Amino acid sequence: MLDNINYMHFGNSLENSLKDYGMVCRKERSDQFYFIYKVNETYEEGFISETDIKDFMNGEAGYCENEIRDFLHKTDEKSYLNFMELPILEKVYKLSSHFGVETILGKAIQGLTLSSAVDMIESE
């Protein structure tokens, strides 16, 4: 499989990132990113922006300062500023791992298989 250079991923390939981490993304426009991510045994599509993450981390999404501080502590981030400097893929992965991927990226009506997600990336 040839990796689509527009996508960010963990590890050595897009497919391995989807299998092992359940997540890849690409920049859309401005500060918005398109994600393909795993929920249970299917893959879904969603969007998130740097602004959405900033709002979430500032407690504007229903989580209080103590919950955000606990998240930073559990992910070994030294501070809010250190966390916000991470690449978008890493930020969303850590937030999703702690708060749940559906909380951070949402839930689609119909999921994709790994094969269909990879085919979709390769066709771009």
N, C-alpha and C positions, 0 to 999 in steps of 0.2 A: 504494500500500500504506500502510495506517495502522500506525504503530509501536505495539506493545504497550508501554505505559509501565512495565510490570513488569520489562522486560528492559534490561540495560545493553549498550551497543554502542559501537563505534568509528565515527567519521564521522557522516554525516547520516541514516543509516537502518539498521534491522536487516538488511535484505537486502544493503546495501552492506558492512556489517560482515562478514556471512557470506562474501560474494564476495571482498572485498579482504583481510580479516584472518583469515577462517576461524573466527570465534568470536563468540558472544554468551552472556550468562548472566543468571540471575535469582536472587534470594535465596530460599531455601527456608525454612529455620528456623534459629534460633540462628546459628551461623557457617557453615552449609552452603549451597553454591550449586550450582544446576543449570546445566550448560553444554551448548550445541550447538556442535560444533567440527568442523573439516574434517580428515580423514585421507585423504591422496592425493586421490581424486576424489569421495569420498562424505562425508556428514556423519554424525556420531555424537552420542550423548547420554552424559553422565556427570556425576558429582558430585565436588566437592572442598570442603573446609572450610578456613577460616583456620588451624585447628589442624593440618591436613595440611600446609599450606604452611610453617607454623612448624617442624614436625617435619622436613620436607625441608631447610629452610634451616639447621637445627641439626645436620645430618648424620645424622639417624635413618632415612634412606631409602637408605643405601648409598653416598652421596657424601661424600667427605672434606672437611675444612676448606679445603684448597687448591683443590679443584674448585669449591666455593661461592665462594671469593674470586675465582677466575678468572671465574666467571659474573658476579659483581658488577662486576668490572673491564670485561668485554666489553660489559656493558649500560650502562656509564657511570653506574652508581649509586654514590654517594659512600660509602655504608655499608649494613650490614645494616639498621639502623634506618630509613634513608631508603627502602630497598626495601620494608620491611614496612609503611610508611605509604601506599604506593601503593594505588589502588583494586584490588579483587580481579581485575577483568578484565585490567588492565594487568600485574599480578603473574603471573597464569597465562599470559598471552600471552608475556611475556618468558621465563618458565621453559620453556614449550613450545617456543619458538623456539630456545632453547639446548640443552635436554636431550632434546627430542622430545615431541610432543604425546601419544604413546602412553605415555611414561614418566610424564608428569604426570597425564593424565586417563584413561588406559587405552584399551583397544581393544574395540569392540563386535563382536558376532557378525554383525550385519547393519546396513549403513549406510542412510542416507537420501539422497534427492536434494535439491538446493537447493530445488526446488519443494515437496517434501513437508515439509522443515524449516520453510519460510516458512508454509505452510498450517497446520502444527501450532501455530506461534506465534500466528498470526492467529485461530485457533479458541479460544484461551484467553480 
